[in-house]
Amino acid sequence: MLKEIILKLAKLSDEQLTNEVLHDVKKEVARKYNVTNLPTNIQLQKTYQQMVENWEIKPNDKLKFLLMKRKIRSLSGIVPIQVLTKPWPCPGKCIFCPNESIMPKSYISTEPGAQRALLNEFDPIKQTYNRLLSLQATGHNTDKIEMIVLWGSFDAYPMDYKIDFIKKLYDACNTFEDVKQQLQIDVTKPRESRFTIDLDKLDIRLSKSLEEAQKINENAKNRIIWLTIETRPDLVTEENIRFRRKLGVTRIEIGIQSTFDDVLKANKRWHTIEDVKKALHLIRKYGLKISAHMMPGLYKSNLGKDIESFKILYSDPYLKPDELKFYPTSVIPNTELYELYKKWEYKPITDEEIKTIVREVKTKIIPPYTRIKRLIRDIPSTEIVAGSNITNLRQLVMNELKQEIRTNQDLQNLMRKRLWGSDGLIETYIYMERSEECSEEVRRDKRVLCITDNQNSMTGNKAKNKVIVFYPVNPVKNSANPDLVCLCTRCREIRNLRSEEKKEVRRDDVLLVIRKYVSSVGDEYFISFETTDGYLIGFTRLLLPKDFADWEWLGENTAIIRELHVYGMQEKIWNKWKMAQHKWFGKKLMAVAEKIAQQNDYKKMSVISWVWVRWFYKKIGYELEGTYMTKKIN
């Protein structure tokens, strides 16, 4: 029966492969075999994969995507895998933080990811095998992995444990394809994520060292391209940042929670906002991405302070994180906050207050260079005594905003100006090509950014010495987009574009945009390719430091690429946006970044990249130095 469904679907065109048609075909075949329960997409996905492997059908990207479960997990081109470390004491004593003895600090055993870790005894190999098996079974490509290590405070664990844990994550990705046939687990059954793996029954060859595991991963089928760890601001030092780079860490998740010291003190965070600023400054100096956790609704805070916290977060040059996790405070049993709540000394934040904060952040505060990763934590509602337990908060707020923006011209204009305009915190420039040289008069105009393309690497035109002129965007000339109600990079990914008229994105339809802002370390450039209505095809984060890290691969006159990301996987599978020039966008973004660095007298470019993307940088002239890819540019 399953094969018959796949064969019927395989005969359909891409346009016919919809969820409605899938459901109709399931019902039709089920009636034929007198089956009452329709097969699941996971069962069909497994059958599809087997039929492709046995040459019974040709691979069909659109069909594979249609059968994929939880498509959002890989729509950005990379699959996230979350693992937890073993329980260990945390130096923090936060009053809101769960503290189960069987879990790492701040995690609850009933959370899906935590439950999976507990079942697999917090073993990094077991947890990784578990997720890879489930992801592949549900149709996701796992060749590019964002490994997210959750452990309350990274720096609180013993050194040997940290090295061994990270090494085994690489080992797991390196060996999975060799052992997955031995696992004998049917993930097509319900609750497939809740199983454990017996390593004693598997023939696994582990590497001898962290360095060997990382080297093998460069050519593995499952490659870790981003590695994230969590820590506290007061534990960040120059020494442990260098150690993180040795492990391959590319991003730090860090709990800020509030920008007000009295709120931090009342909640026993045991750090100040000055500690946060020092930590973020150090992290940024070494080129790592920064993901900040913020918690509206804390004890001794209020609606006004919470909104002001987000304003400070994106106006203070020592802050300005690249990513944001928005975690409204919840009252959890067996916490000090719970005791305050029982005494009527703490009033939880309401759903309406959360929506108000989210609306203010999305429409008035969040800059176009930041990604909002989460709007609520995945804590089961049964664990929440008081506070919001809305699990689809992002969806509800976005739907309300979409309804409002379609009828509110003022809000449309605000969003348009913030996307395309310069506001004192961000200077925005758009690509305009000119054949003449930039005159001194033009160069003196601080609103204009001139870049000379001596080697013809940016434009692709025959004539060399082309002058690329970036003029400040006039937001009045750019049409409003009623579907774009948030400027964060997640909401602006090309996958969110909903146009039925245009089936192909061509180079000529795309804008090259530069947004410049200032951080405590130096000048930052968010360089992106975008559609005319603001959707992102790809971007890079360039840092021109004024405060240089005293490290041989960075150092004086070295510019830093902190991230390069071109959205490609979803176009390949979805087949809606035919991005034939996927690699072209990445090369051009790097070319623009190099030219900006050159014209600001930087001599070297250093890229914080990891194993999977090293081949790309090698092709455009970079070489490996330490844990960075570097190139002389002057």
N, C-alpha and C positions, 0 to 999 in steps of 0.2 A: 504493500500500500504506500509506504513512504517513497519508494523509488518511482512509483507511478505519479505521485504528486510532483516530484522533482522533474520528471520527464515532461509533464504537461507545462510546467512553469518555464523550463528551458527552451521551449518552442516559441515563447512569447517575445515580443519586442521590448526594449527598455521602457518605452512609454507605457506599455501594458502592465509592467511589473509594479503593481501598487499593493498596498495593504488590503484594499477591498477585494482585488482579484485574488490575492493569496488566500483570503478567508473563503471566497467562493469555491476555489479549487479544492481546498481542504474539505469543505462540506460535500462537494460533488463526489469525491473519491470515498469519503467516509460512508456516504449513503450506499454507494456501490457495494461496499464490504460489510454493510450493516453494523457500523461502528458508531457508538454514541459519543465517545470522547474524541474530540479533534486532536490530532498530533500537535505537539509543541514545536515552536521554531527551533529549539535546541535539537530536538530529534531530527528535524528536517536538515538542519545545518550539518549534523554528523553524517547523515546519509549523502548529502551533497558532496561533502569532502571525500567520502569513500568512493563515490561514483567518479569524481574527477581523478582520484589516484588510480582507479582501475580503468581509466580511459573510456568509461561508459558515456560520459558527456564532456563537452569542452568547458573550460573555466568560464564563468560568467560573473563579472564583478558586480553588476547590478543585482543579480539574483543573490549573490553572497551577501551583499549589503542589506537586501530586503529581509533575509532570514536572520541577520545579526541581532543579538539581544543587547539592549542598552547601548545603542549606537553612540551615544554621547561620549563613551569612554575613550573612543579612538578618533573622534571626528576632527581633532586638532592635529592628527598625524602621528600621535605618540600615545601609547597606552600607559597609564599610571599603575604602579604596583605598590601598595602600602604594606609595610611589615612593621612589627613591633618588637622591641627588645624585651628582655626579661625584667621582672619587677626589680627596682633598685631605689634606694632612698634618694629623695630630691632635696636640695638645700632650701627650696622654697616652702613656705607655709601658707600659701594663699587660702583665704577663708572660703572661696567658692569651689575649690578644687577637690574632686573625688579622690579617695585614697584607699582603694581596695588593696588588701595585702597580696592578692594573687595577680595584680595588674601593675604595669608601670604607672607612675604618678600621673593623674589627670585623666586616665582612661577607665571606662566602665566595661565590665566583662560581657555585657549584653549588646554592646555596639557591634555591628557586623564584622568590622575588621579586627576588633579586639577578640571577639569570639573565635574567629578563625585562627588568630595567633595562639590563643589559649589551647585550642584543640591540638595544635601542632607544637605545643610546648615551647613556644617562642624561638623555635629553631629556624634560622634564616633560610636554610635550604628547603625545609619542608614548606614553609610559608610561600616561598617563591615558586616551587613546583606546583603548589596548590593553585596559585593565581594564574600561572602560565597555562596549566591544564584547563582551567575554567574559561579563560579568555579565548584560547584557541578553539575550544569546543563550541563556543558561542559565536565564532566567526571573525574574531578580531585578529589582525596581524600583530605579532609580538616582536617584530624585528627591531623596533625602536621603543625603548622602555624608559620611563621616568620612574626611578626607584626612590620612594619616599620612606624614610626611616623615622618612625614615630617612637620617641622615647623620652618624653617629658623634658629632660635636660641632658643633651648629648655629653656635655663635659663632666657630668657627675659620675660617669661609668669608668671602671678601670681601663687603662690604656690597652692592655693585652686583649681584653674583651672586645673593645671597639674595633681593633684591627682585625681580629678573627671574625667578627660578625660581618664586617664589610667584605672581607675576602670571600666569605662563603656566599654572599650575594652574587658576586661575580662567578664563583664556582657553579652555583645553581643555574645561572643563565648559560654558562658554557657547556654544561652537561645535560641539560634538560632534553634536547632532541635525541640524545643517545639512550635515555632511560624511560622516555614517556610511554613506550610500548610495554614496559615492565610494570607500570603502575596499576593496571587492571582496575580502574575506577570508572564507573559509568556516570559521567557528569550530566547525562541527559535527564536524570531523575531530579525531582524537586529538591530545593535547598542544596544545590550542588556545591556551594562554597563551604558547606559545613562538613568537611571530612578531614581525616588526618592521614598522613603518609608514613609508612614504615620504611625508614631508610635501610634497616638491616637486611631487607630483602632485595635491595638494589645494588648493582655493581657500579659504583661511582668512583671515578678517578679524580681526586681533588688535586689542585695545584699545590706547590710547595711553599709559595709565598704570595703576598698581596700583589707584588709587581708582576709575577708570572701570571696570576689570574687576570690582571688587567690587560696584559699583553695578549693573552689568548682571546679575550673578549673583543679585541679589535676586529677579529674575523669570525666571530661566533654568529649563529643565526639569530640569537636573542641578545641584543647589545644594549648596554646601559648608556644612554646618551646624556641623561641628567641624573644627578644624585643629590638628594635633599636630606638635610638633617634639621632637628629642632634644638633650640637652646634658649637660655635666658640671657638678657642683656648684660647682667653683672658678671657673667662667666666668660665673656668674649675677650680674648687677648690676641696679640699679634702672633704669639707662639702657636696657639691652638688653631688660628686661621691657616697658618702654613701647614700644620698637621692635617687639617681638613682637605687642603689641596692635594696632599700626598694620597689621601684616601680616594680622591676624585670628586669631592663635593663641589657642586656648581651653584647651589642655592641654599640659603639659610632661612628657615622659618623661625621667627623670633616673636615672643610675646611682648607686646607693648601695652595693650589693654586700655590705657588711658594716657593722655598727655598732661594730666594734672597730678602733682605730687601728693596733694592731700588725699586724693582718691586712691592712689597707689599705696599710700601709707595705711589708710583705713582698711584696705583689703590685704594687708600684710604681704605685699609683693617683695619687699625688702630690696627694692632698687628705686632710683629716681629717674626723671626724664633726662637728666644729664648723663646717667649711665647708658640710657638708650641711644642718645646722640653719639657718645663716644664709640659704642659698639657698632652702630650703623656706619659711622665714618670709617672705622677700620675694615669692616666687611667690604665696603664699596672700594676702598683703596686697592684691594686685591682682586677686584673685578667680579666678585660673586653677586648673584642676584639676591634681592631682599624681599622676603614675603612676611608681611606684618600681620599679627593677630590683634584685633581690636574687640573690646567687650563693652558695648553700651549696656547700661542698666546696672552697673556695679554699685555696691554699697557706698553711700555718701556722694554718688553722682546724681545727675538729673538730666532732663531732656536737653536743656540749654548747654550744659557742659559736654554732653555726648556729641552734639553737633559741632561744638567749638573744637573738640578733640580732633575731629576729622579735618576741620579747616586748618588747624595747626599742623597736622600730619602732612598736608600737601602745600604748605606755605613755608615751613621752616626748612632751610637748605640742608640741615643735618638729618632730616627725616626722609620724606619723599620716597617711600618704598616702591618697588616695581610691581608688587602683587599685594593683595589684601584679602584676608579672611575676616569676615564679619560674624562674630559669635555673640549674639545677645545672651546676657547672663540668665542662667536657669538655676533654680534652687534644687539641689540634689541631696538626698538623705545622707546622714553621717558626715556632714560638713559643718564648719563653724557658721557659715551663712544660713544654714537651715535652722540653727539654734537662734540666731537673730530674727529670722522670719517668724519662728514660733512665739517669740517675745514681742512681736509687732514692731520691732526696731528696724526692720527692712521691708520695704514695699517693692515687689518685683516690677520690672518693666512690663508694660502692656503691649498687646499686639498692635494697637493703633500708634503707640509711641515708636515702636520698631519701624512700622511702615513710614511714619513721618521722617525718621532719621534716614532710612534707605532712600526715600524720595529726594531728600535734600542732598545726600551724597551722590546719587546717580545724576541728578539734573544740574547741580550747582558746584560740586566739589571735585569729583573724580576726574583726573586729567586723562587725555587720550593715550598716554603712555603706560597706564596702569591696568592690570588685570584683576578683576574681582573674582577670586577663585571660589569662595563660598559665602553664602548669606546666612547660614545657620548650621550648627553642628549636628552630626548624625547621632544624637542621643535618643534612644527609644522613649516614647512619651510616657511609658509606664515607670520610668526612672525619674521623671520630673515632677516634683511636688508642687512647684509654683513657677510662673514665668511662661514664656511662649513655648508651645510644642508644635508649632506649625512646621511641617516638614517640607512643604512646597512654597516656602516664603518667597523665593525669587520669582516663581511663576505667577503668584498672586499679585505681587507688586508690579511686575512687568506688564501684566494684563491691564491693571488699573491705569498705569502710566500711558500705555498705548491708547486707551480709550480717551484719556485726557488730552494727549498731545495732538490727536487728530482734529480736535475742535478748539484748541488753544493756540492761536497764532503767536502770542507772546512767548509761550514755551517753545514753540518751534524755532523762533528767532534766537532765543537764548541758546538752545542746543546747537544751532548752526554757527553762531558766533564763537561758542566755546570750542567747537570742533575745528573751525578754519581760522579763527582769529588769534590775535596776540593780546594778552590780558595783563602784562606786567610780570607774570610768573612764567609764561611760555611765549616764545616768539615763533610764529609759524610762517614757513616759506613754501612756495610751490614751484615746481620746475618750469622754467621758460628758457628755450634754447635761442641763443644769439650767435651769429657768426663773427660779429665784430669784437674787438678787444674791449675789456671793461675799462672805461676811462677813469681817470683819477676822480673826476666829479661823481661818477657812479659809485666808485669804491668808498668815497667819503660818506655816502648815504648809508647810515647804519641799518636802514630797513632792508638793504639789498645784500644778498650773499652771492659772491662771485667765485666760481671754481673753474680753473683752466684745465681742460682735459688734454694734456700734452701727449699722452700715449693712446688716445682714442679708445680708452677702456670703458668709458661710461656710456657714450652715445651709440657706438656701433657704426657711426658715419665714417665716410672715407677721409674727410678732411681732418687733419690733426690741428692741435692748438685751438680747438673749439672752446668757446667760453660758455660755461653753464651758469646761467643767472637765475637765482632763486629770489623771486619777488614776494613781499608780504602778501598774503592772501586777502582779498577783499571779500568778507563773508557775505555781503549783500549779493554778490554775483553768483554765489553757489546756492543751488536750490535746497530747500529744506527736505528732510527725509522723515516722514511721519512714523516710519517703522523703527527708527533709531532713537531709542529713549534712554540709552546709556552709552557713554563714550568709552567704557573700558574695552580693552582689547578682546576680551572674551565675547562680548556682545557684538563687536565689530568684525569678527571673523567672517571670511567670505562665505562660509557655510550657511550663515544666517540671511544671506541675500535672497529675497523672495521675488524674483522677476520672472514672469512666464514668457516675456517677449524675447529676451536675449538669452540664447543658449550657449554662448561662447564669450569668454573674456579675452580680448585681444590686447596686445601691448598698447595700441593706440587709444584704448579705452581707459587706460590706467594712469593715475597721477603719481608722480614722485614727490613726496612731501617730506620736509625737514622741520621737526619741532625741536627747538633749543630751549633748555632750561638750566638752571644753576643748582648744583648740589654743593655740599661742604667740601668735597674733594676737588671739584673743578666744573668745567662746562660739559653738559650732557646733551647728546643729540639722539633723538628718536627718529630714525630715518625709515620711511615706509613707502611701499607701493599700495595705493588705495584706489578703489573705484570712485567715480565722481560723486557718489552719495555716501562715501565714508567707510566702506567695508574694506577690511585689511586682507591683502594677499600675502604680504610678508613684511618683516621689519628687522632692523638691527639696532642695538643700543651701543652707542659710541661714547666713551668717556675720555675727555682730554684733561688729565689730572694737573692740578697745581701743587698738590701735596702727594709726592711720589712715595710708593712703597720701596723700602731699601732692600730689594731682592734682585738677584741677578737677572731674572727673566722679566722684570718690570723696570724699575729704576727711572732715572731722570730722562726726560724727552721721550717717554714711551706712552703711546696712546693705547687704550684698552677697548676691545670689543667684549661687552659683557653678555651679549646674547645675539644670535642670528636665528631667525625662525621664518621659514616659508611654509605656508599652509598647503600641503600637497596631497596627503593620503586621501582625504575625503573627496577630492576631485577625481582621483583614480578609481575609487570604489563607487561613489555616488554617480559619477559620469554625468553630472549636471553642468559642471563648469570645466571645460576642456582646457586645462592649463598645460599646453604642450611645452611651454617655455619655463617649466618649473625651475630648472637649474639656472636659467638666464637671470631670473629675479635675484637669486642669492648672489651670483657673481656681481651684478650691478650694484646691489646694496653695499657689498664689500668695497667696490671701486669708489663709490661716493664717499664712504667712510674714510678710505685711505686718502682721497684728495682733500677732504676737510682737515685731516690730521697734518698732511704735508704743508698746506697753506697756513697752518698755525705753528709751523716750525718743529713738529714732532718728527723724530728720526726713525722710530720703530713702532710697529703695531704688534700688540700681544693679545691673543684671543684666548678667552677662557672656554675651552671646548673639551669634550671627552671623546672616548675612543671611536665611536661610530662615525663621527664627522671629520676625523683627522684626514681621511683620504681626500675630502673636498678641499680643505685648506692646502694640502700638499699640491693639488692640481693648479692652484692659483698662486703658488710661489712661497708658501709658508713651510716652516720646518719645526719639528718638535724640540723644545727646550724646556727641560723639567716637566711641568704639567701644563704648559702653555704652548700654543702654536704661534710662532713669531715670524716677522718679516721686516727687513729694512726697507723703509719707504722714502728715505731722503739721502 
